Amino acid sequence: MSNIREVARLAGVSVATVSRTLSHPEMVSEATQKRVMKAVDQVNYQPNMLARNFRSARSYSLVVLVPDIANPFFALVIRSIERQAQKKGYSVLLGDTQDSSEREQDYIRLVETRLADGILQLRPISDQFHAGSKFSFPYLHVCSTESTDGPCVRVDNAKAFEQMTAYLISLGHQRIGLITGREENPHTVDRMKGFQKALADAGLPFDANLVASGDYSIWSGVNAANALCQSGGQPTAIACMNDEMAIGAIQALKAQGLRVPEDVSVTGFDDISYARYCDPPLTTIAQPADLMGTLAVDMLLQQLNGESLPCQEKVLPYEFIVRQSTAPAAQ
């Protein structure tokens, strides 16, 4: 049976360095980590992680709370979180809360009972994490909004949606339909703020008849687009609050014999993988999912290690991507 001394000899480092790499990988260089982990694989060394966790009073596990595990954008963020956590010596426990406060509380208990060390919250609204909530454990909001209470990583949703709407206006669109997410969702609130500001800056009225509610799913995009087209005064463009609803809207418009973008331009938000491959490829806002996940883990581990965060709120840059789903308004 292999032991830690064999790993140290093969990696060309001390036993203490191997131990440090396995227990506190953030304390050694990336090059040293790679050498040690390669040696671990070569000799098939099985460290006693239970003993390590007991000695340090840590579980070396992080809980990720996600409101919809099937959401493609959340999947991108989770992949980044898992990769960075593993690099830092932590495993990830994934909690699909399905927007349920009760399910959320069950996962919170894992941290309260020391079965996990901290929480990364992907749900933008939560009874458990409202203003005034005090936890004895580290937590951080990912993909959050302006109204977030506590440490967070996010983009400026309002500014991004304002830019998208202003772009449609610059193409000559004056009747712009809007497909929203759930009314109580903070993402919906921020993006609605940006939509209304762009209209006001252009001197265009906000028309509630051009607004249809969705729930961020493809099917709700289909239903909302159908509702907009049947309400009278068909819009020449439809701004959707995420890519899934935009893709659903495109399918609904095509089913009604309308061309995208010749008859109706459509935009999304998130830049999920399918956005560039749908027909036509989708004009959208790209959120930096990979950077979000990486920074979220780093900021949570800073808290775990007793370090103060340089800032409680990290607002990341987004990218405005123009593809073939938008065109100038037909004259």
C-alpha positions as CSV (number, residue, x, y, z in Angstrom):
1,M,0.0,0.0,0.0
2,S,1.4,3.4,-1.0
3,N,2.2,6.1,1.5
4,I,2.9,9.8,1.6
5,R,6.7,9.3,1.6
6,E,6.5,7.7,-1.8
7,V,4.4,10.6,-3.1
8,A,7.0,13.1,-1.8
9,R,9.9,11.2,-3.3
10,L,8.3,10.9,-6.7
11,A,7.2,14.6,-6.7
12,G,10.6,15.8,-5.5
13,V,9.2,17.6,-2.5
14,S,9.1,17.2,1.3
15,V,6.4,15.1,3.1
16,A,5.2,18.4,4.7
17,T,4.7,19.9,1.2
18,V,2.6,16.9,0.1
19,S,0.5,17.2,3.3
20,R,0.1,20.9,2.8
21,T,-1.0,20.3,-0.8
22,L,-3.6,17.8,0.2
23,S,-5.0,19.8,3.2
24,H,-4.4,23.4,2.1
25,P,-3.8,23.5,-1.6
26,E,-4.2,27.3,-1.7
27,M,-1.0,27.6,0.3
28,V,1.2,26.0,-2.4
29,S,1.9,27.0,-6.0
30,E,0.0,25.6,-8.9
31,A,3.1,24.0,-10.3
32,T,3.7,22.2,-7.0
33,Q,0.0,21.1,-6.9
34,K,0.3,19.5,-10.3
35,R,3.5,17.6,-9.4
36,V,2.1,16.3,-6.2
37,M,-1.2,15.3,-7.6
38,K,0.5,13.6,-10.6
39,A,2.6,11.6,-8.0
40,V,-0.6,10.8,-6.0
41,D,-2.1,9.3,-9.2
42,Q,1.0,7.4,-10.1
43,V,1.4,5.6,-6.8
44,N,-2.4,5.4,-6.2
45,Y,-2.0,7.1,-2.8
46,Q,-5.3,7.2,-0.8
47,P,-5.0,10.0,1.9
48,N,-7.1,9.7,5.0
49,M,-9.4,12.6,4.3
50,L,-11.6,11.8,7.2
51,A,-8.7,12.2,9.6
52,R,-7.7,15.5,7.8
53,N,-11.2,16.9,8.2
54,F,-11.4,15.8,11.9
55,R,-8.1,17.5,12.7
56,S,-9.0,20.8,11.0
57,A,-12.7,20.8,12.1
58,R,-13.7,21.3,8.5
59,S,-15.6,19.1,6.1
60,Y,-13.9,20.6,3.0
61,S,-17.3,20.6,1.3
62,L,-19.3,23.6,-0.1
63,V,-23.0,23.6,-0.7
64,V,-24.3,25.2,-3.9
65,L,-28.0,26.1,-3.8
66,V,-29.5,26.3,-7.3
67,P,-33.2,27.1,-7.9
68,D,-33.5,25.2,-11.2
69,I,-30.8,22.6,-11.9
70,A,-32.1,22.3,-15.5
71,N,-31.3,26.0,-16.3
72,P,-28.4,26.0,-18.8
73,F,-26.9,29.2,-17.4
74,F,-26.8,27.9,-13.9
75,A,-25.2,24.8,-15.2
76,L,-22.3,26.8,-16.6
77,V,-21.8,28.6,-13.3
78,I,-21.9,25.3,-11.4
79,R,-19.3,23.7,-13.6
80,S,-17.0,26.6,-12.9
81,I,-17.7,26.5,-9.2
82,E,-17.0,22.7,-9.0
83,R,-13.7,23.1,-11.0
84,Q,-12.4,25.9,-8.8
85,A,-13.5,24.2,-5.6
86,Q,-11.7,21.0,-6.5
87,K,-8.6,22.9,-7.4
88,K,-8.7,24.4,-3.8
89,G,-9.2,21.0,-2.2
90,Y,-13.0,21.2,-1.7
91,S,-15.9,19.0,-2.9
92,V,-19.3,20.4,-3.9
93,L,-22.7,19.4,-2.6
94,L,-25.4,20.4,-5.1
95,G,-28.8,21.4,-3.7
96,D,-31.6,21.7,-6.2
97,T,-34.0,23.8,-4.1
98,Q,-36.7,24.2,-6.8
99,D,-37.4,27.7,-5.4
100,S,-38.5,26.0,-2.2
101,S,-37.5,27.7,1.1
102,E,-38.1,24.4,2.9
103,R,-35.7,22.5,0.7
104,E,-33.2,25.4,1.1
105,Q,-33.4,25.1,4.9
106,D,-32.5,21.4,4.7
107,Y,-29.3,22.3,2.9
108,I,-28.5,25.1,5.3
109,R,-28.6,22.6,8.2
110,L,-25.7,20.8,6.5
111,V,-23.5,23.8,7.2
112,E,-25.0,24.4,10.7
113,T,-24.2,20.8,11.7
114,R,-20.6,21.0,10.2
115,L,-21.3,18.6,7.3
116,A,-20.4,21.5,5.0
117,D,-18.3,24.7,5.5
118,G,-20.2,27.3,3.5
119,I,-22.9,28.1,1.0
120,L,-23.0,29.5,-2.5
121,Q,-26.5,30.7,-3.2
122,L,-27.6,31.0,-6.9
123,R,-31.2,31.8,-6.1
124,P,-31.7,35.6,-6.4
125,I,-34.5,35.7,-3.9
126,S,-34.8,33.7,-0.7
127,D,-36.7,33.9,2.6
128,Q,-33.6,32.5,4.3
129,F,-31.2,35.1,3.0
130,H,-33.3,38.3,3.4
131,A,-32.0,41.5,4.9
132,G,-31.2,41.0,8.5
133,S,-30.5,37.3,8.3
134,K,-27.5,36.4,10.4
135,F,-25.6,33.2,9.9
136,S,-22.6,31.8,11.8
137,F,-21.1,30.4,8.6
138,P,-19.7,31.9,5.4
139,Y,-22.1,32.4,2.4
140,L,-22.1,34.2,-0.8
141,H,-24.6,35.1,-3.5
142,V,-23.8,34.2,-7.1
143,C,-25.6,35.7,-10.2
144,S,-27.2,38.2,-7.8
145,T,-28.9,41.6,-8.2
146,E,-28.9,45.2,-7.0
147,S,-31.1,44.3,-4.0
148,T,-28.8,41.5,-2.7
149,D,-28.0,41.7,1.0
150,G,-24.6,40.3,1.8
151,P,-21.5,39.4,-0.2
152,C,-22.2,38.7,-3.9
153,V,-20.9,38.3,-7.4
154,R,-23.1,39.7,-10.2
155,V,-23.4,41.8,-13.4
156,D,-25.3,45.0,-13.7
157,N,-28.6,43.5,-15.0
158,A,-30.3,46.9,-15.3
159,K,-27.5,48.5,-17.3
160,A,-27.2,45.4,-19.6
161,F,-30.9,45.3,-20.4
162,E,-30.9,49.1,-20.9
163,Q,-28.1,48.7,-23.5
164,M,-30.0,45.8,-25.3
165,T,-33.2,47.9,-25.5
166,A,-31.4,51.0,-26.7
167,Y,-29.8,48.9,-29.4
168,L,-33.3,47.8,-30.6
169,I,-34.4,51.4,-30.6
170,S,-31.3,52.4,-32.6
171,L,-32.5,49.9,-35.3
172,G,-35.7,51.9,-35.6
173,H,-37.9,49.7,-33.4
174,Q,-40.6,51.6,-31.5
175,R,-43.0,48.9,-30.7
176,I,-40.8,46.6,-28.6
177,G,-42.4,43.7,-26.8
178,L,-41.0,42.4,-23.5
179,I,-41.1,38.9,-22.2
180,T,-40.4,39.0,-18.4
181,G,-39.5,36.4,-15.8
182,R,-41.5,35.9,-12.6
183,E,-42.6,39.3,-11.2
184,E,-41.1,38.8,-7.8
185,N,-37.7,37.6,-9.1
186,P,-35.1,40.3,-8.6
187,H,-33.6,39.6,-12.0
188,T,-36.9,40.6,-13.5
189,V,-37.0,43.8,-11.4
190,D,-33.5,44.9,-12.5
191,R,-34.0,44.1,-16.1
192,M,-37.4,45.8,-16.2
193,K,-35.7,48.9,-14.8
194,G,-33.2,48.9,-17.6
195,F,-35.9,48.4,-20.2
196,Q,-38.0,51.3,-19.0
197,K,-35.0,53.6,-18.7
198,A,-34.0,53.0,-22.4
199,L,-37.6,53.7,-23.5
200,A,-37.7,56.9,-21.4
201,D,-34.3,58.1,-22.7
202,A,-35.6,57.7,-26.3
203,G,-38.9,59.5,-25.5
204,L,-40.9,56.3,-26.1
205,P,-43.9,55.4,-23.9
206,F,-44.0,52.3,-21.8
207,D,-47.0,50.2,-23.0
208,A,-48.1,47.5,-20.6
209,N,-49.9,45.8,-23.5
210,L,-46.5,45.0,-25.0
211,V,-45.5,43.1,-21.9
212,A,-46.0,39.4,-21.4
213,S,-45.0,37.3,-18.3
214,G,-42.9,34.2,-18.5
215,D,-41.0,32.1,-15.9
216,Y,-37.6,31.9,-17.6
217,S,-38.5,28.6,-19.3
218,I,-38.6,27.9,-23.1
219,W,-42.3,27.0,-22.9
220,S,-43.2,30.3,-21.2
221,G,-41.4,32.1,-24.0
222,V,-43.6,30.3,-26.6
223,N,-46.8,31.3,-24.7
224,A,-45.7,34.8,-24.1
225,A,-44.7,35.4,-27.8
226,N,-48.1,34.0,-28.9
227,A,-49.9,36.4,-26.4
228,L,-47.9,39.4,-27.7
229,C,-48.8,38.6,-31.3
230,Q,-52.5,38.1,-30.5
231,S,-52.9,41.3,-28.4
232,G,-53.2,43.6,-31.4
233,G,-50.5,45.9,-32.7
234,Q,-47.8,43.2,-33.2
235,P,-44.4,44.3,-31.9
236,T,-41.5,44.7,-34.4
237,A,-39.0,43.5,-31.8
238,I,-39.3,41.3,-28.6
239,A,-36.7,41.7,-25.8
240,C,-36.6,38.5,-23.6
241,M,-35.2,38.4,-20.1
242,N,-33.3,35.2,-20.8
243,D,-32.1,33.1,-23.7
244,E,-34.5,30.2,-23.1
245,M,-37.5,32.4,-23.4
246,A,-36.1,34.0,-26.5
247,I,-35.6,30.6,-28.2
248,G,-39.1,29.7,-27.3
249,A,-40.3,33.1,-28.7
250,I,-38.5,32.5,-32.0
251,Q,-40.2,29.1,-32.4
252,A,-43.6,30.6,-31.7
253,L,-43.1,33.4,-34.2
254,K,-42.0,31.0,-36.9
255,A,-45.1,28.8,-36.2
256,Q,-47.2,31.9,-36.9
257,G,-45.5,32.4,-40.3
258,L,-43.4,35.3,-39.1
259,R,-39.7,35.7,-40.1
260,V,-37.0,36.4,-37.5
261,P,-35.5,39.0,-37.9
262,E,-37.2,40.4,-41.0
263,D,-40.6,40.7,-39.4
264,V,-39.7,40.6,-35.7
265,S,-36.3,41.0,-34.1
266,V,-35.7,38.9,-30.9
267,T,-33.1,39.3,-28.2
268,G,-32.1,37.2,-25.1
269,F,-29.9,37.4,-22.0
270,D,-27.2,35.0,-20.7
271,D,-25.6,33.6,-23.9
272,I,-26.2,30.0,-23.1
273,S,-24.4,27.5,-25.4
274,Y,-27.4,27.0,-27.7
275,A,-27.8,30.8,-28.3
276,R,-25.2,30.8,-31.0
277,Y,-26.6,27.7,-32.7
278,C,-30.3,28.4,-32.8
279,D,-31.9,29.6,-36.0
280,P,-31.2,32.4,-36.3
281,P,-28.3,32.8,-33.9
282,L,-29.4,34.9,-30.9
283,T,-28.4,38.5,-30.1
284,T,-27.9,38.5,-26.4
285,I,-26.0,39.6,-23.3
286,A,-23.2,37.3,-22.2
287,Q,-22.7,36.9,-18.5
288,P,-19.2,35.7,-17.5
289,A,-20.4,32.4,-16.0
290,D,-16.9,31.0,-15.7
291,L,-15.5,34.0,-13.9
292,M,-18.5,34.2,-11.7
293,G,-18.1,30.7,-10.4
294,T,-14.3,31.1,-9.9
295,L,-14.6,34.3,-8.0
296,A,-17.5,33.0,-5.9
297,V,-15.4,30.1,-4.6
298,D,-12.4,32.3,-4.0
299,M,-14.4,34.9,-2.0
300,L,-16.1,32.2,0.0
301,L,-12.8,30.6,0.9
302,Q,-11.5,34.0,2.0
303,Q,-14.3,34.1,4.5
304,L,-13.6,30.5,5.6
305,N,-10.0,31.4,6.2
306,G,-10.9,34.4,8.3
307,E,-9.8,37.0,5.7
308,S,-11.8,40.2,5.2
309,L,-13.2,40.7,1.7
310,P,-11.8,43.7,-0.2
311,C,-15.4,44.4,-1.3
312,Q,-18.7,42.8,-0.4
313,E,-20.1,43.2,-4.0
314,K,-18.2,42.2,-7.1
315,V,-19.8,43.6,-10.3
316,L,-18.4,41.9,-13.3
317,P,-18.4,43.1,-16.9
318,Y,-20.9,41.6,-19.4
319,E,-20.6,41.4,-23.1
320,F,-23.2,42.6,-25.6
321,I,-23.3,40.2,-28.5
322,V,-25.0,41.0,-31.8
323,R,-26.0,38.0,-33.9
324,Q,-28.6,37.4,-36.7
325,S,-31.8,37.5,-34.7
326,T,-32.0,41.3,-34.9
327,A,-32.3,43.7,-37.9
328,P,-33.5,47.2,-38.6
329,A,-37.3,47.7,-38.3
330,A,-39.2,47.1,-41.6
331,Q,-40.3,50.4,-43.1
